[in-house]
Amino acid sequence: MNQTERPLADFYDGAFRIAIETQTPIIPFVMINNRKLFPRKDPLKARPGLITAIFLPEVSVIGLTMDDVPVLKRKVYDLMENAILNPRSATAPT
């Protein structure tokens, strides 16, 4: 759980290592408005409302090795952070 004021907490390596080991693409997604509805520091103040899930483009791991984990993490982090900070651009049709 992200207890910071940043949009995302730092990622652990595990999911990225597994994706590379199994050559399975990563499909990142973010949820918009959940911070307002589910406060991080006081979960008892949760309230009803709408949360928007935005599924981002698939990130291929074909040909990547364990040496690529930091770059892959950064790529996915940047995609997700941008979608959180600019949700309209993430949902715009392409």
trRosetta pair geometry for C-beta under 8 A, 3 or more apart (Angstrom, degrees):
i j d omega theta_ij theta_ji phi_ij phi_ji
1 9 7.6 102 121 -25 23 148
1 40 6.7 157 163 -146 108 97
2 6 7.0 -110 -171 75 125 82
2 8 6.4 -122 -93 -159 149 28
2 9 3.9 -154 -99 -38 88 101
2 40 6.5 -73 91 -120 68 144
3 9 7.8 48 19 -86 57 122
3 40 5.7 170 -118 157 50 125
3 41 6.9 92 -150 -80 85 80
4 9 6.4 134 21 -95 112 77
6 9 7.1 126 79 -82 113 40
7 80 7.9 179 124 128 116 86
7 81 5.4 126 76 -134 133 75
7 84 4.3 141 -172 106 136 148
7 85 6.2 -94 -59 -54 158 86
8 11 7.7 -8 155 -50 121 85
8 77 6.3 -172 96 -150 152 85
8 80 6.0 78 -72 111 149 120
8 81 5.6 -98 6 -81 125 87
8 84 7.0 173 -42 1 95 156
11 15 7.6 -82 -176 44 113 112
11 16 7.2 80 139 -25 130 122
11 73 5.0 -165 73 -154 131 108
11 76 7.2 51 -53 86 167 116
11 77 6.0 -131 -11 -74 123 107
12 15 7.3 95 82 7 86 86
13 16 5.6 -83 -164 53 53 107
13 17 5.3 51 148 -30 92 111
13 69 5.5 25 -144 176 103 139
13 73 7.1 -66 -105 -67 60 136
14 17 5.8 -61 -145 34 25 109
14 18 6.4 18 162 -14 65 107
15 18 5.8 -55 -147 38 31 110
15 19 6.3 36 153 -23 65 105
15 26 7.4 91 143 -115 107 116
16 19 5.6 -48 -145 33 32 114
16 20 6.5 29 155 -14 63 104
16 26 7.4 -14 -106 -72 67 143
16 69 5.0 116 119 -144 126 85
16 72 5.1 147 -155 101 122 124
16 73 5.4 -65 -60 -68 162 85
16 76 7.5 -152 -91 13 111 144
17 20 6.0 -58 -151 39 29 107
17 21 6.1 29 153 -20 66 109
17 66 6.5 27 -127 -120 88 91
17 69 6.1 1 -74 -105 73 130
18 21 5.6 -54 -141 38 32 112
18 22 6.0 5 166 4 67 112
18 24 7.4 -21 130 43 80 121
19 22 6.6 -72 -142 51 21 91
19 23 7.8 61 163 -112 54 7
19 24 5.1 -107 -139 70 64 82
19 25 7.2 22 -162 -165 112 7
19 26 5.2 -11 -125 -61 158 95
19 61 4.9 151 140 -34 101 163
19 72 7.6 -169 80 163 130 149
20 23 7.1 20 -168 -76 30 47
20 61 5.1 -130 -93 177 59 132
20 64 4.9 -93 -122 98 106 106
20 65 6.7 101 180 -154 133 12
20 66 6.3 158 105 -77 150 52
20 68 6.8 156 -108 67 141 106
20 69 6.8 -91 -12 -79 149 81
20 72 7.2 -154 -60 -14 114 169
23 61 6.1 -161 -140 92 45 101
23 62 6.2 56 -158 -103 101 56
24 61 6.9 16 66 40 37 130
25 58 4.7 24 154 -179 138 109
25 59 6.2 160 -169 74 84 46
25 60 5.3 -40 -110 -104 104 45
25 61 6.1 -179 -102 7 46 87
25 62 8.0 -16 -76 -32 87 83
26 58 7.1 146 75 -161 44 60
26 59 4.4 -16 62 58 98 106
26 61 6.7 82 -13 -39 92 113
26 72 7.7 123 0 177 146 110
26 76 5.9 -44 119 -98 149 134
27 55 6.5 -6 168 -164 104 102
27 56 7.3 163 -175 66 56 68
27 58 5.2 -32 -92 -103 80 74
27 59 7.6 -174 -77 17 31 75
28 55 7.8 149 94 -157 44 53
28 56 4.6 -13 79 50 91 123
28 59 6.7 38 -10 -7 103 119
28 76 5.2 158 -63 -158 140 96
28 79 5.7 120 64 97 149 125
28 80 5.3 -106 167 -69 137 103
29 53 5.7 18 168 -179 126 94
29 54 6.2 171 -157 85 76 46
29 55 4.5 -32 -99 -102 109 57
29 56 6.2 -172 -89 5 45 80
30 53 7.4 168 86 -151 38 53
30 54 5.2 -8 57 55 85 99
30 56 7.2 53 -4 -33 91 113
30 80 5.2 142 -66 -155 114 83
30 83 4.8 160 21 102 141 122
30 84 5.2 -130 -173 -67 153 85
30 87 7.9 -130 94 -105 126 93
30 90 7.5 -13 43 155 123 168
31 34 4.6 40 118 -21 117 130
31 51 5.2 4 -176 173 107 116
31 52 7.0 153 -158 78 54 45
31 53 5.3 -25 -100 -97 75 69
31 54 7.8 177 -87 16 27 73
32 51 6.8 156 71 -166 50 63
32 52 4.3 -13 53 61 107 100
32 53 7.8 -165 15 -75 77 21
32 54 6.5 50 -20 -13 111 111
32 84 6.9 175 -95 -129 81 60
32 87 4.8 49 -99 -107 150 148
33 36 5.4 -49 -165 37 65 113
33 37 6.1 49 143 -11 84 111
33 49 6.5 -124 154 124 125 123
33 50 6.4 27 93 95 159 63
33 51 5.1 -155 75 -114 101 58
33 52 6.2 82 11 13 114 83
34 37 5.7 -66 -142 49 38 103
34 38 5.4 -19 175 32 79 109
34 51 5.0 42 -70 -125 83 126
35 38 7.1 -71 -118 64 18 69
35 39 7.2 52 178 -108 58 42
35 40 6.8 -22 -138 -30 82 99
36 39 7.9 -1 -157 -70 18 70
36 49 7.1 -48 102 75 106 163
37 46 6.3 36 153 -156 68 72
37 47 5.8 -118 -146 64 67 69
37 48 7.3 -25 -146 169 115 8
37 49 4.6 -140 -95 48 122 119
37 51 6.5 -99 29 -67 149 101
38 43 6.4 6 -170 -130 83 77
38 46 4.9 9 -108 -113 67 99
39 42 4.7 0 99 58 131 78
39 43 6.6 -151 73 -81 72 34
39 45 5.0 10 23 72 130 114
39 46 7.2 -139 20 -73 74 55
40 43 7.7 -5 -153 -65 16 79
42 45 4.6 37 116 6 108 117
43 46 5.9 5 -178 -39 60 105
52 87 7.0 88 88 -171 137 139
52 91 7.8 -39 163 -72 135 143
54 83 5.3 -166 97 -180 139 127
54 87 6.4 -164 -40 -146 151 87
54 90 4.9 55 171 126 150 126
54 91 5.8 -100 -119 -71 116 90
56 79 5.2 118 171 156 156 120
56 80 6.8 -115 -15 -81 155 62
56 83 5.8 -106 -78 -56 119 151
56 90 6.7 -55 -96 -158 90 111
57 79 7.5 -115 48 -150 85 140
59 72 7.2 127 147 -157 133 88
59 75 6.3 140 -142 117 137 121
59 76 5.8 -95 -8 -83 168 92
59 79 7.2 -148 -65 -2 124 160
61 64 4.7 -77 -170 28 73 127
61 68 8.0 154 -150 100 83 135
61 72 6.7 33 -110 -124 96 142
64 68 4.1 -108 -161 68 100 152
64 72 6.3 61 -161 -63 159 131
65 68 5.5 109 55 0 56 100
66 69 5.8 -6 -168 -27 52 113
68 71 5.2 -62 -164 48 68 111
68 72 5.4 70 137 -27 89 106
69 72 5.7 -60 -142 40 28 111
69 73 6.2 31 160 -21 66 106
70 73 5.8 -53 -146 35 29 112
70 74 6.4 29 156 -18 63 107
71 74 5.7 -55 -149 37 31 112
71 75 6.4 35 152 -23 65 105
72 75 5.7 -52 -147 33 32 113
72 76 6.4 24 158 -11 65 106
73 76 6.1 -61 -148 41 28 104
73 77 5.9 30 155 -22 66 112
74 77 5.6 -54 -141 39 28 114
74 78 6.1 30 159 -20 64 107
75 78 6.0 -57 -150 35 25 109
75 79 6.6 26 152 -18 61 106
76 79 5.7 -53 -149 35 33 113
76 80 6.3 27 156 -14 66 109
77 80 6.0 -63 -149 41 27 107
77 81 6.0 25 157 -18 67 111
78 81 5.8 -53 -137 39 28 110
78 82 6.2 30 161 -19 63 108
79 82 6.1 -61 -152 37 24 110
79 83 6.5 21 153 -18 62 109
80 83 5.7 -56 -149 36 32 111
80 84 6.4 30 154 -18 66 105
81 84 5.8 -55 -149 36 32 110
81 85 6.2 18 158 -8 67 112
82 85 6.0 -63 -140 46 28 102
82 86 5.8 -28 175 36 68 108
82 89 7.5 -67 157 84 98 123
82 90 7.0 144 115 -70 83 108
83 86 6.9 -74 -121 66 19 69
83 87 6.3 54 173 -105 62 56
83 89 7.9 -131 -112 79 51 83
83 90 3.7 75 -129 -93 85 155
84 87 6.9 4 -143 -65 19 87
86 89 4.3 0 140 26 116 116
86 90 6.4 131 99 -22 76 90
87 90 5.5 -60 -148 38 39 113
87 91 6.3 20 161 -9 72 110
88 91 6.2 -67 -146 44 29 98
88 92 6.5 49 152 -49 64 95
89 92 5.6 -31 -148 -1 36 120
